[in-house]
Amino acid sequence: MDSPVKVLTADQKRAAQELSQKTSAPSARVALSEVLAALSYALDLTEGQPIGHTIRTCLVGMRIAEDMGLSEDQRSALYYALLLKDAGCSSNAAKMSALFGADDREVKPFMKFVDWHKRLPLAVQTLLAVGRGRTIAERLGFFTGIARTANVTRDLIAIRCERGAEIVRRLGFPEASAEAVRNLDEHWNGMGHPDGLRGEEIPLLSRIANISQTIEAFFRTGGESAAREVVRSRKGTWFDPQLVKIVQGWKGDREWWVKLTGPDAEALVMKEEPGTEQRVVDEAGLDMIAMAFSEIIDAKSPYTYRHSANVAAFALSMAKQYGMGPVAQRRIHRAGLLHDIGKLGISNTILDKPGRLDHAERQAVELHPVYTSDILSHVPAFSDFAWTAAIHHEKLDGSGYPWKLTGGQLDDSARILCVADVCEALTADRPYRAGMKPDAAFALMRREFAGKLCSTAVDSLESCFKAEPDWLALRPEEPA
């Protein structure tokens, strides 16, 4: 993937993290648009889209809204719907990967360019997408399996859209934003999904979001002419004719099209936030965002259900035992929630593989901490724990990955998170084994991870389990 920020060396990142910890304030109010625009890179990853897809889609949609003269409330609801349009995409990744026998991150963008209403092109594209890298017989098997599965497209879209709308609601955005996400893939002629809404039955904001993401995809790959041609050819089928007319009116506005793919797109999208005052989010709001994205992360695979929430709960209780203050507790809780955000960039063919990974697959998995670092470092409000979150697979003896750090480079927060992650992984079900009982997990950690994990942190977590035997079934408490 193209990293959103430059990948630094371990020493550079460590120095930056120490500086951030010294200078960060215990309480903050930051621009919501800044946080969501930066986190949209993670949503691009899980959708298999190039970095910036969501931001560019938002710019397209906001121009349409401006040209239509929508009210401030409508534009605000649309703005946040566009930034969170793919919040549910991780929820269908496992099912899509299993159905197609292929990397979900390749299938999703591959299918973006085909007109679902035309059966032959759809069949051809599906045949090209299934079982890539497998034998012809295997590919035909996946193809016929999809053909025989009733309502497969509708079901995949319903999973994504329902989950995305739920996350939007949970974050406190208006129902208009949630409905825009839920109906993102409804088409003007009634042949969209999940409900087959037709014409003006489809919420206006959904119609704008649908045409906007299609324009972005075709413009990115074929330029302005390709973008205008796809909206022309799908006028009255996919798209509202009124919206098509507006977009066709942009012909010749070269300056705007150039800005769409320019280096300042993220800054431009923050300027597009509707209203005279910038919407800000406080520490509690940042916690809500972190928790929402932890659910997006864990929805990627059925084997990681509540993994991030559990790791965060383990780490928070250990931090309290260590006597860490409220600011440090909040940081480590957020780090636990978001430590695996980089896994959104890993194929489900690897994450859900029912057996040992081969060398290439292991290399791919070992990139996810780099992606985590890149994404979280790009979010100013989360940069103070980005490094801690990223190094959760490092070990005291230097045998971890990807930076091969040693004990002297791992502070208490890092050691706590490493232990929390290992413990949760051992006690959770995985594709190739059932989860261990806590006692067995701690025995294994002391036996197999001696010299790798911090023994003080292991003791701390074990005491937490003894204090609360049913801890795994509990919701994590709020950080101080």
Contacts in CASP RR format, 6 or more apart in sequence:
PFRMAT RR
TARGET T0000
AUTHOR 0000-0000-0000
METHOD contacts of the structure
MODEL  1
MDSPVKVLTADQKRAAQELSQKTSAPSARVALSEVLAALSYALDLTEGQP
IGHTIRTCLVGMRIAEDMGLSEDQRSALYYALLLKDAGCSSNAAKMSALF
GADDREVKPFMKFVDWHKRLPLAVQTLLAVGRGRTIAERLGFFTGIARTA
NVTRDLIAIRCERGAEIVRRLGFPEASAEAVRNLDEHWNGMGHPDGLRGE
EIPLLSRIANISQTIEAFFRTGGESAAREVVRSRKGTWFDPQLVKIVQGW
KGDREWWVKLTGPDAEALVMKEEPGTEQRVVDEAGLDMIAMAFSEIIDAK
SPYTYRHSANVAAFALSMAKQYGMGPVAQRRIHRAGLLHDIGKLGISNTI
LDKPGRLDHAERQAVELHPVYTSDILSHVPAFSDFAWTAAIHHEKLDGSG
YPWKLTGGQLDDSARILCVADVCEALTADRPYRAGMKPDAAFALMRREFA
GKLCSTAVDSLESCFKAEPDWLALRPEEPA
1 45 0 8 1.000
1 51 0 8 1.000
1 345 0 8 1.000
1 371 0 8 1.000
2 50 0 8 1.000
2 51 0 8 1.000
3 51 0 8 1.000
3 370 0 8 1.000
3 371 0 8 1.000
3 374 0 8 1.000
4 38 0 8 1.000
4 41 0 8 1.000
4 51 0 8 1.000
4 374 0 8 1.000
4 375 0 8 1.000
4 378 0 8 1.000
5 374 0 8 1.000
5 377 0 8 1.000
5 378 0 8 1.000
7 370 0 8 1.000
7 373 0 8 1.000
7 374 0 8 1.000
8 16 0 8 1.000
10 403 0 8 1.000
10 405 0 8 1.000
10 409 0 8 1.000
13 373 0 8 1.000
13 387 0 8 1.000
13 390 0 8 1.000
14 387 0 8 1.000
14 409 0 8 1.000
16 387 0 8 1.000
17 384 0 8 1.000
17 386 0 8 1.000
17 387 0 8 1.000
17 388 0 8 1.000
20 383 0 8 1.000
20 384 0 8 1.000
21 384 0 8 1.000
24 327 0 8 1.000
24 384 0 8 1.000
26 326 0 8 1.000
26 327 0 8 1.000
27 282 0 8 1.000
27 283 0 8 1.000
28 282 0 8 1.000
28 283 0 8 1.000
28 286 0 8 1.000
28 381 0 8 1.000
29 280 0 8 1.000
29 281 0 8 1.000
29 282 0 8 1.000
30 280 0 8 1.000
30 281 0 8 1.000
30 286 0 8 1.000
30 380 0 8 1.000
30 381 0 8 1.000
31 270 0 8 1.000
31 273 0 8 1.000
31 278 0 8 1.000
31 279 0 8 1.000
31 280 0 8 1.000
31 281 0 8 1.000
32 278 0 8 1.000
32 279 0 8 1.000
32 280 0 8 1.000
32 281 0 8 1.000
33 79 0 8 1.000
33 83 0 8 1.000
33 269 0 8 1.000
33 270 0 8 1.000
33 273 0 8 1.000
33 278 0 8 1.000
33 279 0 8 1.000
34 270 0 8 1.000
34 379 0 8 1.000
34 380 0 8 1.000
34 381 0 8 1.000
35 281 0 8 1.000
35 286 0 8 1.000
35 289 0 8 1.000
35 379 0 8 1.000
35 381 0 8 1.000
35 382 0 8 1.000
36 80 0 8 1.000
36 83 0 8 1.000
36 84 0 8 1.000
36 289 0 8 1.000
37 55 0 8 1.000
37 58 0 8 1.000
37 83 0 8 1.000
37 266 0 8 1.000
37 269 0 8 1.000
37 270 0 8 1.000
38 266 0 8 1.000
38 375 0 8 1.000
38 378 0 8 1.000
38 379 0 8 1.000
38 380 0 8 1.000
39 289 0 8 1.000
39 293 0 8 1.000
39 375 0 8 1.000
39 379 0 8 1.000
40 52 0 8 1.000
40 54 0 8 1.000
40 55 0 8 1.000
40 83 0 8 1.000
40 86 0 8 1.000
41 51 0 8 1.000
41 52 0 8 1.000
41 54 0 8 1.000
41 374 0 8 1.000
41 375 0 8 1.000
41 378 0 8 1.000
42 293 0 8 1.000
42 296 0 8 1.000
42 341 0 8 1.000
42 342 0 8 1.000
42 344 0 8 1.000
42 375 0 8 1.000
43 54 0 8 1.000
43 84 0 8 1.000
43 85 0 8 1.000
43 86 0 8 1.000
43 87 0 8 1.000
43 89 0 8 1.000
43 296 0 8 1.000
43 344 0 8 1.000
44 50 0 8 1.000
44 51 0 8 1.000
44 52 0 8 1.000
44 53 0 8 1.000
44 54 0 8 1.000
44 86 0 8 1.000
45 51 0 8 1.000
45 105 0 8 1.000
45 342 0 8 1.000
45 344 0 8 1.000
45 345 0 8 1.000
45 371 0 8 1.000
45 375 0 8 1.000
46 86 0 8 1.000
46 89 0 8 1.000
46 90 0 8 1.000
46 93 0 8 1.000
46 105 0 8 1.000
46 296 0 8 1.000
46 300 0 8 1.000
46 344 0 8 1.000
46 345 0 8 1.000
47 53 0 8 1.000
47 86 0 8 1.000
47 89 0 8 1.000
47 105 0 8 1.000
47 108 0 8 1.000
47 109 0 8 1.000
48 105 0 8 1.000
48 106 0 8 1.000
48 108 0 8 1.000
48 109 0 8 1.000
48 345 0 8 1.000
49 108 0 8 1.000
49 109 0 8 1.000
49 217 0 8 1.000
50 220 0 8 1.000
52 265 0 8 1.000
52 266 0 8 1.000
53 213 0 8 1.000
53 216 0 8 1.000
53 217 0 8 1.000
53 220 0 8 1.000
54 82 0 8 1.000
54 83 0 8 1.000
54 85 0 8 1.000
54 86 0 8 1.000
55 83 0 8 1.000
55 265 0 8 1.000
55 266 0 8 1.000
55 269 0 8 1.000
56 216 0 8 1.000
56 219 0 8 1.000
56 220 0 8 1.000
56 260 0 8 1.000
56 261 0 8 1.000
56 265 0 8 1.000
57 82 0 8 1.000
57 85 0 8 1.000
57 209 0 8 1.000
57 212 0 8 1.000
57 213 0 8 1.000
57 215 0 8 1.000
57 216 0 8 1.000
58 79 0 8 1.000
58 82 0 8 1.000
58 83 0 8 1.000
58 212 0 8 1.000
58 269 0 8 1.000
58 272 0 8 1.000
59 259 0 8 1.000
59 260 0 8 1.000
59 265 0 8 1.000
59 268 0 8 1.000
59 269 0 8 1.000
59 272 0 8 1.000
60 211 0 8 1.000
60 212 0 8 1.000
60 213 0 8 1.000
60 215 0 8 1.000
60 216 0 8 1.000
60 260 0 8 1.000
61 78 0 8 1.000
61 82 0 8 1.000
61 208 0 8 1.000
61 209 0 8 1.000
61 212 0 8 1.000
62 75 0 8 1.000
62 78 0 8 1.000
62 79 0 8 1.000
62 82 0 8 1.000
62 269 0 8 1.000
62 272 0 8 1.000
63 250 0 8 1.000
63 256 0 8 1.000
64 208 0 8 1.000
64 211 0 8 1.000
64 212 0 8 1.000
64 243 0 8 1.000
64 246 0 8 1.000
64 247 0 8 1.000
65 74 0 8 1.000
65 75 0 8 1.000
65 78 0 8 1.000
65 208 0 8 1.000
66 75 0 8 1.000
67 246 0 8 1.000
68 246 0 8 1.000
70 78 0 8 1.000
72 274 0 8 1.000
72 275 0 8 1.000
73 174 0 8 1.000
73 176 0 8 1.000
74 176 0 8 1.000
74 204 0 8 1.000
74 205 0 8 1.000
75 274 0 8 1.000
76 174 0 8 1.000
76 273 0 8 1.000
76 274 0 8 1.000
76 275 0 8 1.000
77 173 0 8 1.000
77 174 0 8 1.000
77 176 0 8 1.000
77 177 0 8 1.000
77 180 0 8 1.000
77 205 0 8 1.000
78 176 0 8 1.000
78 177 0 8 1.000
78 180 0 8 1.000
78 205 0 8 1.000
78 208 0 8 1.000
78 209 0 8 1.000
79 272 0 8 1.000
79 273 0 8 1.000
79 274 0 8 1.000
80 168 0 8 1.000
80 173 0 8 1.000
80 177 0 8 1.000
81 168 0 8 1.000
81 173 0 8 1.000
81 176 0 8 1.000
81 177 0 8 1.000
81 178 0 8 1.000
81 180 0 8 1.000
81 181 0 8 1.000
81 205 0 8 1.000
81 209 0 8 1.000
82 209 0 8 1.000
82 212 0 8 1.000
83 269 0 8 1.000
84 164 0 8 1.000
84 167 0 8 1.000
84 168 0 8 1.000
84 171 0 8 1.000
84 173 0 8 1.000
84 177 0 8 1.000
84 181 0 8 1.000
85 180 0 8 1.000
85 181 0 8 1.000
85 184 0 8 1.000
85 209 0 8 1.000
85 213 0 8 1.000
86 160 0 8 1.000
87 163 0 8 1.000
87 164 0 8 1.000
87 167 0 8 1.000
87 168 0 8 1.000
87 181 0 8 1.000
87 292 0 8 1.000
87 296 0 8 1.000
88 159 0 8 1.000
88 160 0 8 1.000
88 161 0 8 1.000
88 163 0 8 1.000
88 164 0 8 1.000
88 167 0 8 1.000
88 296 0 8 1.000
88 299 0 8 1.000
89 108 0 8 1.000
89 160 0 8 1.000
90 296 0 8 1.000
90 297 0 8 1.000
90 299 0 8 1.000
90 300 0 8 1.000
90 344 0 8 1.000
91 159 0 8 1.000
91 160 0 8 1.000
91 163 0 8 1.000
91 164 0 8 1.000
91 299 0 8 1.000
92 156 0 8 1.000
92 157 0 8 1.000
92 159 0 8 1.000
92 160 0 8 1.000
93 104 0 8 1.000
93 105 0 8 1.000
93 299 0 8 1.000
93 300 0 8 1.000
93 301 0 8 1.000
93 348 0 8 1.000
94 104 0 8 1.000
94 300 0 8 1.000
94 301 0 8 1.000
94 302 0 8 1.000
94 348 0 8 1.000
94 351 0 8 1.000
94 352 0 8 1.000
95 155 0 8 1.000
95 156 0 8 1.000
95 159 0 8 1.000
96 104 0 8 1.000
96 107 0 8 1.000
96 108 0 8 1.000
96 156 0 8 1.000
96 348 0 8 1.000
97 103 0 8 1.000
97 104 0 8 1.000
97 107 0 8 1.000
97 347 0 8 1.000
97 348 0 8 1.000
97 349 0 8 1.000
97 352 0 8 1.000
98 348 0 8 1.000
98 352 0 8 1.000
99 142 0 8 1.000
99 145 0 8 1.000
99 146 0 8 1.000
99 149 0 8 1.000
99 152 0 8 1.000
99 156 0 8 1.000
100 107 0 8 1.000
100 129 0 8 1.000
100 130 0 8 1.000
100 131 0 8 1.000
100 142 0 8 1.000
100 146 0 8 1.000
101 130 0 8 1.000
101 131 0 8 1.000
101 134 0 8 1.000
101 142 0 8 1.000
101 349 0 8 1.000
102 129 0 8 1.000
102 130 0 8 1.000
102 131 0 8 1.000
102 132 0 8 1.000
102 142 0 8 1.000
102 349 0 8 1.000
103 132 0 8 1.000
103 347 0 8 1.000
103 348 0 8 1.000
103 349 0 8 1.000
104 347 0 8 1.000
104 348 0 8 1.000
104 349 0 8 1.000
105 345 0 8 1.000
105 347 0 8 1.000
106 129 0 8 1.000
106 132 0 8 1.000
106 347 0 8 1.000
107 129 0 8 1.000
109 217 0 8 1.000
110 125 0 8 1.000
110 128 0 8 1.000
110 129 0 8 1.000
111 125 0 8 1.000
111 126 0 8 1.000
111 129 0 8 1.000
112 214 0 8 1.000
112 217 0 8 1.000
113 125 0 8 1.000
113 217 0 8 1.000
113 218 0 8 1.000
113 221 0 8 1.000
114 121 0 8 1.000
114 122 0 8 1.000
114 125 0 8 1.000
115 121 0 8 1.000
115 122 0 8 1.000
115 233 0 8 1.000
115 234 0 8 1.000
115 237 0 8 1.000
115 238 0 8 1.000
116 122 0 8 1.000
116 153 0 8 1.000
116 191 0 8 1.000
116 192 0 8 1.000
117 187 0 8 1.000
117 189 0 8 1.000
117 191 0 8 1.000
117 237 0 8 1.000
117 238 0 8 1.000
126 143 0 8 1.000
126 146 0 8 1.000
127 139 0 8 1.000
127 143 0 8 1.000
130 139 0 8 1.000
130 141 0 8 1.000
130 142 0 8 1.000
130 143 0 8 1.000
130 146 0 8 1.000
131 138 0 8 1.000
131 139 0 8 1.000
131 142 0 8 1.000
132 139 0 8 1.000
134 142 0 8 1.000
146 152 0 8 1.000
153 193 0 8 1.000
154 193 0 8 1.000
154 194 0 8 1.000
157 185 0 8 1.000
157 192 0 8 1.000
157 193 0 8 1.000
157 194 0 8 1.000
158 193 0 8 1.000
158 194 0 8 1.000
161 181 0 8 1.000
161 182 0 8 1.000
161 183 0 8 1.000
161 184 0 8 1.000
161 185 0 8 1.000
161 193 0 8 1.000
161 194 0 8 1.000
162 182 0 8 1.000
162 194 0 8 1.000
163 299 0 8 1.000
164 178 0 8 1.000
164 181 0 8 1.000
164 182 0 8 1.000
165 178 0 8 1.000
165 179 0 8 1.000
165 181 0 8 1.000
165 182 0 8 1.000
166 178 0 8 1.000
167 292 0 8 1.000
167 295 0 8 1.000
167 296 0 8 1.000
168 177 0 8 1.000
168 178 0 8 1.000
168 181 0 8 1.000
169 175 0 8 1.000
169 178 0 8 1.000
170 288 0 8 1.000
170 292 0 8 1.000
171 288 0 8 1.000
171 289 0 8 1.000
171 292 0 8 1.000
176 203 0 8 1.000
176 205 0 8 1.000
177 205 0 8 1.000
179 203 0 8 1.000
179 205 0 8 1.000
179 206 0 8 1.000
180 203 0 8 1.000
180 205 0 8 1.000
180 206 0 8 1.000
180 208 0 8 1.000
180 209 0 8 1.000
181 206 0 8 1.000
181 209 0 8 1.000
182 194 0 8 1.000
182 206 0 8 1.000
183 195 0 8 1.000
183 197 0 8 1.000
183 202 0 8 1.000
183 203 0 8 1.000
183 206 0 8 1.000
184 206 0 8 1.000
184 209 0 8 1.000
184 210 0 8 1.000
184 213 0 8 1.000
185 192 0 8 1.000
185 193 0 8 1.000
185 194 0 8 1.000
185 210 0 8 1.000
186 192 0 8 1.000
186 193 0 8 1.000
186 194 0 8 1.000
186 195 0 8 1.000
186 196 0 8 1.000
186 197 0 8 1.000
186 201 0 8 1.000
186 202 0 8 1.000
186 206 0 8 1.000
186 207 0 8 1.000
186 210 0 8 1.000
187 196 0 8 1.000
187 202 0 8 1.000
187 210 0 8 1.000
187 237 0 8 1.000
187 238 0 8 1.000
187 239 0 8 1.000
188 198 0 8 1.000
188 199 0 8 1.000
188 202 0 8 1.000
188 207 0 8 1.000
188 236 0 8 1.000
188 237 0 8 1.000
188 238 0 8 1.000
188 239 0 8 1.000
188 240 0 8 1.000
188 241 0 8 1.000
189 198 0 8 1.000
189 199 0 8 1.000
189 236 0 8 1.000
189 237 0 8 1.000
189 238 0 8 1.000
190 196 0 8 1.000
190 197 0 8 1.000
190 198 0 8 1.000
190 199 0 8 1.000
191 237 0 8 1.000
199 240 0 8 1.000
202 240 0 8 1.000
207 239 0 8 1.000
207 240 0 8 1.000
207 243 0 8 1.000
208 243 0 8 1.000
210 238 0 8 1.000
210 239 0 8 1.000
211 231 0 8 1.000
211 238 0 8 1.000
211 239 0 8 1.000
211 240 0 8 1.000
211 243 0 8 1.000
211 244 0 8 1.000
211 247 0 8 1.000
214 230 0 8 1.000
214 231 0 8 1.000
214 234 0 8 1.000
214 238 0 8 1.000
214 239 0 8 1.000
215 227 0 8 1.000
215 230 0 8 1.000
215 231 0 8 1.000
215 247 0 8 1.000
216 260 0 8 1.000
218 226 0 8 1.000
218 227 0 8 1.000
218 229 0 8 1.000
218 230 0 8 1.000
219 226 0 8 1.000
219 227 0 8 1.000
219 257 0 8 1.000
219 260 0 8 1.000
219 261 0 8 1.000
220 261 0 8 1.000
223 257 0 8 1.000
224 251 0 8 1.000
224 252 0 8 1.000
224 254 0 8 1.000
224 257 0 8 1.000
227 247 0 8 1.000
228 247 0 8 1.000
228 248 0 8 1.000
228 250 0 8 1.000
228 251 0 8 1.000
231 239 0 8 1.000
231 243 0 8 1.000
231 244 0 8 1.000
231 247 0 8 1.000
231 248 0 8 1.000
232 244 0 8 1.000
232 248 0 8 1.000
234 244 0 8 1.000
235 241 0 8 1.000
235 244 0 8 1.000
236 244 0 8 1.000
250 256 0 8 1.000
250 257 0 8 1.000
259 265 0 8 1.000
259 268 0 8 1.000
273 279 0 8 1.000
281 289 0 8 1.000
281 381 0 8 1.000
283 330 0 8 1.000
286 334 0 8 1.000
286 381 0 8 1.000
286 382 0 8 1.000
287 330 0 8 1.000
287 333 0 8 1.000
287 334 0 8 1.000
287 478 0 8 1.000
287 479 0 8 1.000
290 333 0 8 1.000
290 334 0 8 1.000
290 337 0 8 1.000
290 338 0 8 1.000
290 382 0 8 1.000
291 309 0 8 1.000
291 337 0 8 1.000
293 337 0 8 1.000
293 338 0 8 1.000
293 341 0 8 1.000
294 308 0 8 1.000
294 309 0 8 1.000
294 312 0 8 1.000
294 336 0 8 1.000
294 337 0 8 1.000
294 338 0 8 1.000
295 308 0 8 1.000
295 309 0 8 1.000
296 344 0 8 1.000
297 304 0 8 1.000
297 308 0 8 1.000
297 338 0 8 1.000
297 340 0 8 1.000
297 341 0 8 1.000
297 342 0 8 1.000
297 343 0 8 1.000
297 344 0 8 1.000
298 304 0 8 1.000
298 305 0 8 1.000
298 306 0 8 1.000
298 307 0 8 1.000
298 308 0 8 1.000
298 309 0 8 1.000
298 340 0 8 1.000
300 343 0 8 1.000
300 344 0 8 1.000
300 348 0 8 1.000
300 351 0 8 1.000
301 343 0 8 1.000
301 348 0 8 1.000
301 351 0 8 1.000
301 352 0 8 1.000
302 352 0 8 1.000
303 351 0 8 1.000
303 352 0 8 1.000
303 428 0 8 1.000
303 429 0 8 1.000
303 430 0 8 1.000
303 431 0 8 1.000
304 340 0 8 1.000
304 343 0 8 1.000
304 351 0 8 1.000
304 428 0 8 1.000
307 340 0 8 1.000
307 424 0 8 1.000
307 425 0 8 1.000
307 428 0 8 1.000
308 336 0 8 1.000
308 337 0 8 1.000
308 338 0 8 1.000
308 339 0 8 1.000
308 340 0 8 1.000
309 337 0 8 1.000
309 475 0 8 1.000
309 476 0 8 1.000
310 424 0 8 1.000
310 428 0 8 1.000
310 472 0 8 1.000
310 476 0 8 1.000
311 336 0 8 1.000
311 337 0 8 1.000
311 339 0 8 1.000
311 417 0 8 1.000
311 420 0 8 1.000
311 421 0 8 1.000
311 424 0 8 1.000
312 333 0 8 1.000
312 334 0 8 1.000
312 335 0 8 1.000
312 336 0 8 1.000
312 337 0 8 1.000
312 420 0 8 1.000
312 476 0 8 1.000
313 471 0 8 1.000
313 474 0 8 1.000
313 475 0 8 1.000
313 476 0 8 1.000
313 477 0 8 1.000
314 419 0 8 1.000
314 420 0 8 1.000
314 423 0 8 1.000
314 424 0 8 1.000
314 461 0 8 1.000
314 464 0 8 1.000
315 332 0 8 1.000
315 333 0 8 1.000
315 335 0 8 1.000
315 336 0 8 1.000
315 416 0 8 1.000
315 417 0 8 1.000
315 420 0 8 1.000
316 329 0 8 1.000
316 332 0 8 1.000
316 333 0 8 1.000
316 476 0 8 1.000
316 477 0 8 1.000
316 479 0 8 1.000
317 461 0 8 1.000
317 464 0 8 1.000
318 416 0 8 1.000
318 419 0 8 1.000
318 420 0 8 1.000
318 457 0 8 1.000
318 460 0 8 1.000
318 461 0 8 1.000
318 464 0 8 1.000
319 325 0 8 1.000
319 328 0 8 1.000
319 329 0 8 1.000
319 332 0 8 1.000
319 333 0 8 1.000
319 413 0 8 1.000
319 416 0 8 1.000
320 329 0 8 1.000
320 480 0 8 1.000
321 460 0 8 1.000
321 463 0 8 1.000
321 464 0 8 1.000
322 412 0 8 1.000
322 416 0 8 1.000
322 460 0 8 1.000
324 332 0 8 1.000
324 412 0 8 1.000
324 413 0 8 1.000
325 480 0 8 1.000
326 479 0 8 1.000
326 480 0 8 1.000
328 413 0 8 1.000
329 479 0 8 1.000
329 480 0 8 1.000
330 479 0 8 1.000
330 480 0 8 1.000
331 384 0 8 1.000
331 385 0 8 1.000
331 388 0 8 1.000
331 413 0 8 1.000
332 385 0 8 1.000
332 388 0 8 1.000
332 413 0 8 1.000
332 416 0 8 1.000
332 417 0 8 1.000
333 476 0 8 1.000
333 479 0 8 1.000
334 382 0 8 1.000
334 385 0 8 1.000
334 389 0 8 1.000
334 479 0 8 1.000
335 385 0 8 1.000
335 388 0 8 1.000
335 389 0 8 1.000
335 392 0 8 1.000
335 413 0 8 1.000
335 417 0 8 1.000
336 389 0 8 1.000
336 392 0 8 1.000
336 417 0 8 1.000
336 420 0 8 1.000
338 372 0 8 1.000
338 376 0 8 1.000
338 382 0 8 1.000
338 389 0 8 1.000
339 372 0 8 1.000
339 389 0 8 1.000
339 390 0 8 1.000
339 392 0 8 1.000
339 417 0 8 1.000
339 421 0 8 1.000
340 368 0 8 1.000
340 372 0 8 1.000
341 371 0 8 1.000
341 372 0 8 1.000
341 375 0 8 1.000
341 376 0 8 1.000
341 389 0 8 1.000
342 368 0 8 1.000
342 369 0 8 1.000
342 371 0 8 1.000
342 372 0 8 1.000
342 375 0 8 1.000
343 351 0 8 1.000
343 368 0 8 1.000
343 371 0 8 1.000
344 371 0 8 1.000
345 368 0 8 1.000
345 371 0 8 1.000
346 364 0 8 1.000
346 365 0 8 1.000
346 367 0 8 1.000
346 368 0 8 1.000
347 364 0 8 1.000
350 357 0 8 1.000
350 361 0 8 1.000
350 364 0 8 1.000
350 365 0 8 1.000
351 365 0 8 1.000
352 431 0 8 1.000
353 361 0 8 1.000
353 431 0 8 1.000
353 432 0 8 1.000
354 431 0 8 1.000
354 432 0 8 1.000
355 431 0 8 1.000
355 432 0 8 1.000
356 432 0 8 1.000
357 365 0 8 1.000
366 393 0 8 1.000
366 401 0 8 1.000
366 402 0 8 1.000
367 402 0 8 1.000
369 390 0 8 1.000
369 391 0 8 1.000
369 392 0 8 1.000
369 393 0 8 1.000
369 401 0 8 1.000
369 402 0 8 1.000
369 403 0 8 1.000
370 390 0 8 1.000
370 402 0 8 1.000
372 386 0 8 1.000
372 389 0 8 1.000
372 390 0 8 1.000
373 386 0 8 1.000
373 387 0 8 1.000
373 389 0 8 1.000
373 390 0 8 1.000
376 382 0 8 1.000
376 383 0 8 1.000
376 385 0 8 1.000
376 386 0 8 1.000
376 389 0 8 1.000
376 390 0 8 1.000
377 383 0 8 1.000
377 386 0 8 1.000
377 387 0 8 1.000
379 386 0 8 1.000
385 413 0 8 1.000
388 411 0 8 1.000
388 413 0 8 1.000
388 414 0 8 1.000
388 417 0 8 1.000
389 417 0 8 1.000
391 403 0 8 1.000
391 405 0 8 1.000
391 410 0 8 1.000
391 414 0 8 1.000
391 417 0 8 1.000
391 418 0 8 1.000
392 414 0 8 1.000
392 417 0 8 1.000
392 418 0 8 1.000
392 421 0 8 1.000
393 400 0 8 1.000
393 401 0 8 1.000
393 402 0 8 1.000
393 418 0 8 1.000
393 421 0 8 1.000
394 400 0 8 1.000
394 401 0 8 1.000
394 403 0 8 1.000
394 404 0 8 1.000
394 405 0 8 1.000
394 409 0 8 1.000
394 410 0 8 1.000
394 414 0 8 1.000
394 418 0 8 1.000
395 418 0 8 1.000
395 449 0 8 1.000
395 451 0 8 1.000
395 452 0 8 1.000
395 453 0 8 1.000
396 406 0 8 1.000
396 407 0 8 1.000
396 410 0 8 1.000
396 415 0 8 1.000
396 451 0 8 1.000
396 452 0 8 1.000
396 453 0 8 1.000
396 454 0 8 1.000
397 406 0 8 1.000
397 407 0 8 1.000
397 451 0 8 1.000
397 452 0 8 1.000
398 404 0 8 1.000
398 405 0 8 1.000
398 406 0 8 1.000
398 407 0 8 1.000
399 452 0 8 1.000
400 452 0 8 1.000
410 418 0 8 1.000
410 454 0 8 1.000
412 457 0 8 1.000
415 453 0 8 1.000
415 454 0 8 1.000
415 456 0 8 1.000
415 457 0 8 1.000
416 454 0 8 1.000
416 457 0 8 1.000
416 460 0 8 1.000
418 453 0 8 1.000
418 454 0 8 1.000
418 457 0 8 1.000
419 445 0 8 1.000
419 453 0 8 1.000
419 454 0 8 1.000
419 457 0 8 1.000
419 458 0 8 1.000
419 460 0 8 1.000
419 461 0 8 1.000
420 461 0 8 1.000
422 445 0 8 1.000
422 449 0 8 1.000
422 453 0 8 1.000
423 438 0 8 1.000
423 441 0 8 1.000
423 442 0 8 1.000
423 445 0 8 1.000
423 461 0 8 1.000
426 435 0 8 1.000
426 436 0 8 1.000
426 441 0 8 1.000
426 444 0 8 1.000
426 445 0 8 1.000
427 435 0 8 1.000
427 436 0 8 1.000
427 437 0 8 1.000
427 438 0 8 1.000
427 441 0 8 1.000
427 472 0 8 1.000
428 435 0 8 1.000
429 435 0 8 1.000
436 444 0 8 1.000
438 462 0 8 1.000
438 465 0 8 1.000
438 472 0 8 1.000
442 458 0 8 1.000
442 461 0 8 1.000
442 462 0 8 1.000
442 465 0 8 1.000
445 453 0 8 1.000
445 458 0 8 1.000
446 455 0 8 1.000
446 458 0 8 1.000
449 458 0 8 1.000
464 471 0 8 1.000
465 471 0 8 1.000
468 474 0 8 1.000
END
